[in-house]
Amino acid sequence: MRLETGDGRLEARLPLSIDWEDWYQLCLPGFERHEAFEDRLARATDLTLELCSDLGGKATWFCLADQAKRHPGLVKRISDAGHAISVHGLTHVRAFELPRGTWRQNLTEARAYLQDLSGQPVLGYRAAEWSLRGAAETWWEDLPELGFTFDASRAPLKVLGDPAWPHRPHRFSNGLWELPPPVFGPMPLWGWGLRSLPVNFTRTLMHRLAEADAGTPLVLHPWELDEGQPPLPEVPWGHAFVHKAGLGGYGSRLRRILRGLELVPLEAWVKDAEARHRYSGGLEPTAP
Ligand SMILES: [Zn+2]
């Protein structure tokens, strides 16, 4: 979809998602201990709000409820700035590491807390580290019952998910919308992938997705904009690479990549898709 702007320019839209967590929140033993690491979430949140404001965009912030309890004022600022609040978890633990009942209870608690704090309906979920996979692969079935309209936890990539999963937004038989992140072959078009590829190339890819209104949300973490963050303690090579590759100057490169696009919360994209779904008599692509 191309949208007319006030000055007659045409903009294409791209959903923007922000996984609101601090720089040290890897899914590794020991990294869940907040007290062991420098708290840089306020600084990183400021940088991310500034990026959105510079680009004139709004985003969905997938928030961790435990960080929201430590920083309630930050969540209110994000919400008051016109962004949408969704759930990244009660804590940053992978879904498949929990019993299903505990995962459900945690999500219910996190959603209720974030809803009370932000004063807005909380409709979306993204599991920590794309963890609706493995033992948790079918747990999206529970999300409508827990109050969610959409999920964005299933990455069509090896290791994080499955390349055979749909690469475009689709609707499950229970009505839940799934918005997978964009990929380029075996690479994620976010995080280390987007940070490492040449700017002109990623700008072209992002603009093509936006012009097609593909609905594949760009994924950003506030710490990716924080160039003053300390080095990670010793971690496995893969984790270190994914965290550090291309971090320097990412904020200014992102501004060049995204300039000219209308950045929207996932909620807005889903709302329009719902309307199209009704008008088309339910002909949107669906998955089992
Ligand atoms: Zn995360």
Residues whose N, C-alpha, C, O or C-beta is under 5 A from the ligand:
A	BS01	ZN	D19 E21 A128 E129
